[in-house]
Amino acid sequence: MTAFDINDLVRENVKRLKPYSSARDEYVSDGSKMIFLDANENPYETGLNRYPDPQQRSLKTLLAEQKQILEQNILLGNGSDEVLDLIFRAFCEPNQDNIITLPPTYGMYKVLSGINAIENREVFLTKNFELDVPKILDAIDDKTKIIFICSPNNPTGNTFQKEKVKQILENFSGLVVIDEAYIDFSNSDSWLSALQEYPNLIVTQTMSKAYGMAGIRLGICYASMEIIAVLNKIKPPYNINQLTQYQALKRVLDDTMVQEEVTQILEERKKLIDKLKGIGFVQKIYPTDANFVLVKVDDANRRYEQLLQLNVVVRNRSNQPLCENTLRFTIGTPEENQQLMALLNKIT
């Protein structure tokens, strides 16, 4: 494996940074009855008059238990987008460093590279939506800090071959961020089990998909303690509000319901794919390990507008590389999927 030293990656100003210490960092309640006069809060009880735990300890304890890792390997963000932005800000020097992204992929990697003034080197997937490892490795230079891999990939839905991902991890001395937003819908194992093996690996997950909590905005970052410590230096002190922590904790505790919903989504995904095969204007259905399916049609713009007129909103992905005339269908409820198929059968 290529030598990895996190000190070679962290920005110099971040190394020198002394993080802000909030009142709730300096005193952590043990549950005793205390008079809190340290944080300039309104003393009158509203249920939300106190600052939230800046380290989200209760939620991290539960996630660590479920994922069988240490709490010190977890950082929580205001959505995955904050997690990704923190990674840029901690490790990428503006106007000097570069990252590598693999289109078609999640669009925020490119947006965040622009916001942070970081060069984005795009290496397209193959025609089969697989990693082109030789081209990826060839795009690396001494200023390449991060490679972003979304697996299962959005918008294509496929999970990348583990051997190809391993090639990248083992031949790159920078960070490899594997975005697992859709991992709960895949038969493939999470890369979490490889955190100890690859010190340059960062895995991101989310509460927005399988957990059904897109509205609370909670992203999860799993990495070595050294990487998490760097990210903790620059994160806002109270980035996860009390309501989000409470709702997330309640949902994570309800693991049985989450698994039941995932199972039903997978069953509905199979039914939808089977029915899409009989639609005349559908030309190709791409393999998927996510809660959506990418479909090639005869005229995506036309079909998108026809569905919109029927009060069905899908995603037209035709503006993405290698995705000409494609529509992305998220898996809905059984009732929604039945309505969708009935409407698709009427479209000419």
C-alpha positions in Angstrom: 0.0 0.0 0.0 1.2 3.5 -0.8 2.5 5.3 2.3 -0.1 7.4 4.1 0.6 10.2 6.5 -2.3 12.4 7.5 0.1 15.3 8.4 1.0 15.5 4.7 -2.6 16.2 3.9 -3.9 18.6 6.6 -3.8 22.3 5.7 -1.1 24.2 7.6 -3.6 26.7 9.0 -5.8 23.9 10.3 -2.7 22.3 12.0 -2.1 25.6 13.9 -5.8 26.2 14.6 -7.0 26.1 18.2 -10.7 25.1 18.0 -13.4 27.1 19.7 -14.3 25.6 23.1 -18.0 26.0 23.9 -19.6 26.0 27.3 -20.9 22.5 26.8 -17.4 21.2 25.7 -15.9 22.5 29.0 -18.6 21.0 31.2 -20.3 17.8 30.3 -23.3 16.9 32.5 -23.3 13.6 34.3 -27.1 13.8 34.8 -26.8 15.5 38.2 -29.1 18.3 39.1 -27.1 21.4 38.4 -27.7 25.2 38.1 -26.4 26.1 34.6 -25.1 29.7 34.6 -22.2 29.1 32.1 -23.6 29.5 28.6 -25.7 32.7 28.7 -28.8 30.8 28.0 -32.4 31.9 28.8 -33.0 30.1 32.1 -36.7 29.6 31.6 -37.6 26.1 30.5 -39.0 25.6 27.0 -37.5 22.2 26.4 -35.1 23.8 24.0 -33.6 26.7 26.0 -30.3 24.8 26.5 -27.6 24.4 23.9 -27.4 20.9 22.5 -24.6 18.4 23.1 -21.8 19.6 20.7 -20.5 16.0 20.4 -23.9 14.3 20.1 -22.7 11.6 22.6 -26.0 9.7 23.0 -26.5 9.3 19.2 -22.8 8.4 18.6 -22.9 5.8 21.3 -25.9 4.1 19.6 -24.4 4.4 16.1 -21.1 3.0 17.4 -22.9 0.0 18.9 -24.9 -0.7 15.7 -21.9 -0.3 13.4 -19.5 -2.0 15.7 -16.9 0.8 15.7 -15.7 3.3 18.3 -17.4 6.6 19.0 -14.1 8.3 18.2 -14.5 7.1 14.6 -17.7 9.1 14.1 -18.4 12.7 13.1 -21.9 14.0 12.5 -22.8 16.8 10.1 -25.7 19.0 9.2 -26.5 16.7 6.3 -23.8 14.9 4.3 -23.1 18.1 2.5 -21.6 19.7 5.6 -19.5 16.6 6.2 -18.1 16.8 2.7 -17.5 20.5 3.0 -15.6 20.0 6.2 -13.4 17.4 4.4 -12.6 20.0 1.7 -11.8 22.7 4.3 -9.6 20.5 6.4 -7.4 19.0 3.7 -7.6 21.0 0.5 -5.6 24.2 0.0 -7.6 26.7 -2.1 -6.2 27.5 -5.5 -3.5 24.8 -5.1 -4.9 21.4 -4.5 -7.1 19.2 -6.6 -9.7 16.4 -6.2 -10.9 13.6 -8.5 -14.5 12.9 -9.2 -16.1 10.2 -11.3 -19.0 11.4 -13.4 -21.8 10.7 -13.7 -22.0 11.0 -9.9 -23.4 13.1 -7.0 -23.2 16.7 -8.1 -22.3 18.3 -4.8 -18.6 17.1 -5.0 -18.2 19.5 -8.0 -20.2 22.3 -6.4 -18.1 22.1 -3.2 -14.8 22.0 -5.2 -15.9 25.3 -6.8 -17.0 26.9 -3.4 -13.6 25.9 -1.9 -11.5 27.0 -5.0 -10.3 23.4 -5.5 -9.6 22.0 -9.0 -12.0 19.2 -9.9 -10.5 16.6 -12.1 -13.2 14.5 -13.7 -12.5 10.9 -14.8 -15.7 9.6 -16.5 -16.9 6.1 -15.6 -16.8 3.5 -18.4 -19.8 3.0 -20.7 -20.9 0.2 -18.2 -20.8 2.7 -15.4 -17.7 1.1 -13.8 -14.5 2.6 -12.4 -11.8 3.3 -14.9 -8.9 2.6 -12.5 -6.0 3.2 -14.9 -7.3 6.6 -15.9 -8.1 7.5 -12.2 -4.6 6.7 -11.1 -3.1 8.5 -14.1 -5.0 11.7 -13.1 -3.3 11.8 -9.7 -0.4 14.2 -9.0 1.3 15.5 -5.9 -1.5 18.1 -5.4 -4.3 15.5 -5.5 -5.8 15.3 -2.0 -9.1 13.4 -2.3 -10.9 10.9 -4.6 -14.7 10.8 -4.2 -16.4 7.5 -4.9 -20.2 7.2 -4.6 -21.1 3.6 -4.2 -23.9 2.7 -4.8 -23.6 5.4 -7.3 -26.0 8.3 -7.9 -27.5 8.5 -10.5 -26.6 5.1 -12.0 -27.5 3.0 -9.0 -24.7 0.4 -9.3 -22.2 -0.6 -6.6 -18.6 -0.5 -7.8 -16.5 -3.6 -7.8 -14.5 -4.0 -4.5 -11.3 -5.0 -6.2 -11.3 -1.8 -8.2 -11.9 0.3 -5.2 -9.1 -1.5 -3.4 -6.7 -0.7 -6.2 -7.4 3.0 -5.7 -7.1 2.8 -1.9 -3.8 0.9 -2.1 -2.2 3.1 -4.8 -3.2 6.6 -3.6 -1.6 8.4 -0.6 -4.5 10.9 -0.3 -8.0 10.4 1.1 -10.6 8.2 -0.6 -14.1 9.2 0.4 -16.7 6.5 -0.2 -20.2 7.9 -0.2 -22.6 5.2 1.0 -25.8 7.1 1.1 -27.6 4.2 -0.5 -25.7 1.3 1.1 -28.8 0.0 3.0 -30.5 -0.9 -0.3 -27.5 -2.9 -1.5 -26.5 -6.6 -1.0 -22.8 -5.4 -0.8 -21.1 -4.9 2.5 -20.3 -1.5 3.8 -16.7 -0.3 3.6 -16.9 0.4 7.3 -15.3 -3.0 8.0 -12.2 -1.8 6.2 -11.5 1.4 8.2 -8.7 -0.3 10.2 -7.1 -1.7 7.1 -7.0 1.6 5.1 -6.1 4.7 7.2 -6.8 6.9 4.1 -10.5 5.7 3.9 -13.4 7.9 4.8 -17.0 6.5 4.7 -20.0 8.8 4.6 -23.6 7.7 5.2 -26.9 9.6 5.9 -30.2 9.5 7.7 -31.9 10.8 4.6 -32.5 7.6 2.6 -33.1 4.3 4.4 -33.9 6.0 7.7 -36.4 8.3 6.0 -35.2 11.4 7.8 -34.2 13.7 5.0 -36.0 16.6 6.7 -33.7 16.6 9.8 -30.5 16.9 7.8 -28.1 14.5 9.4 -25.0 13.1 7.7 -22.5 10.7 9.2 -18.8 10.4 8.7 -16.8 7.4 9.7 -13.0 7.5 9.6 -9.8 7.0 11.7 -9.6 8.8 15.0 -6.9 11.0 13.5 -9.1 12.1 10.6 -12.1 12.7 12.9 -10.0 14.7 15.3 -9.0 17.0 12.4 -12.6 17.5 11.3 -13.7 18.2 14.9 -11.2 21.1 15.0 -13.1 23.0 12.3 -16.7 21.9 12.7 -19.1 24.5 14.2 -19.6 23.9 17.9 -23.4 23.3 17.8 -23.8 22.0 14.2 -26.4 19.4 15.1 -29.4 21.0 16.8 -31.3 19.4 19.7 -34.4 18.5 17.6 -32.3 16.7 15.0 -30.4 14.8 17.7 -33.7 13.7 19.3 -35.4 12.6 16.1 -32.3 10.8 14.9 -31.9 8.9 18.2 -35.6 7.9 18.1 -35.3 6.6 14.5 -32.1 4.7 15.0 -33.6 3.0 18.0 -36.5 1.8 15.9 -34.2 -0.4 13.8 -37.0 -3.0 13.2 -39.2 -0.5 11.5 -36.3 0.8 9.4 -35.5 -2.7 8.2 -39.2 -3.4 7.4 -39.4 -0.3 5.2 -36.1 -1.1 3.4 -37.4 -4.6 2.7 -40.6 -3.2 1.3 -38.7 -0.7 -0.9 -36.6 -3.6 -2.3 -39.7 -5.6 -3.0 -41.3 -2.6 -4.8 -38.1 -2.0 -6.7 -38.2 -5.5 -8.2 -41.9 -5.1 -9.1 -41.3 -1.7 -10.7 -38.4 -3.0 -12.8 -40.4 -6.0 -13.9 -43.3 -3.7 -15.0 -41.0 -1.2 -16.7 -39.8 -4.0 -19.0 -43.2 -4.0 -20.7 -43.3 -0.2 -21.4 -42.8 0.4 -25.1 -40.6 3.6 -24.8 -38.3 2.1 -22.2 -35.1 1.1 -24.0 -32.8 0.0 -21.1 -33.1 -0.5 -17.4 -29.8 -0.2 -15.6 -28.9 -2.5 -12.7 -29.4 -0.9 -9.3 -28.5 -1.3 -5.7 -30.3 1.8 -4.5 -33.8 3.0 -3.8 -34.1 4.2 -7.4 -33.7 2.9 -10.9 -32.2 4.7 -13.9 -34.0 4.0 -17.2 -33.0 4.9 -20.7 -36.0 6.0 -22.8 -36.6 7.1 -26.4 -37.0 10.8 -25.6 -36.4 11.7 -21.9 -37.5 15.4 -22.2 -40.8 14.4 -23.8 -41.5 11.6 -21.3 -40.5 13.8 -18.4 -43.0 16.5 -19.5 -45.7 13.9 -20.1 -45.3 12.5 -16.6 -45.3 16.0 -15.1 -48.6 16.7 -16.8 -49.9 13.6 -15.0 -48.7 14.9 -11.6 -45.8 12.6 -11.4 -42.3 14.1 -10.8 -39.3 12.0 -11.8 -35.7 13.2 -12.4 -34.4 13.8 -15.9 -30.7 12.9 -15.8 -30.0 13.5 -19.5 -27.7 16.4 -18.8 -25.3 14.0 -17.0 -22.3 12.4 -18.8 -23.1 9.0 -20.3 -26.8 9.4 -19.3 -28.4 10.7 -22.5 -32.2 10.1 -22.5 -32.4 8.7 -19.0 -35.0 9.2 -16.3 -34.4 8.3 -12.7 -37.4 6.8 -10.8 -37.3 6.8 -7.0 -39.2 3.8 -5.5 -42.4 5.0 -4.0 -45.0 3.3 -1.9 -46.9 0.3 -3.4 -49.9 2.6 -4.1 -47.6 5.3 -5.8 -45.9 2.6 -7.9 -49.2 1.2 -9.0 -50.3 4.6 -10.1 -47.1 5.2 -11.9 -47.3 2.1 -13.9 -51.0 2.7 -14.8 -50.0 6.2 -16.1 -46.9 4.9 -18.0 -49.1 2.4 -19.8 -51.3 5.3 -21.0 -48.5 7.4 -22.4 -47.9 7.2 -26.1 
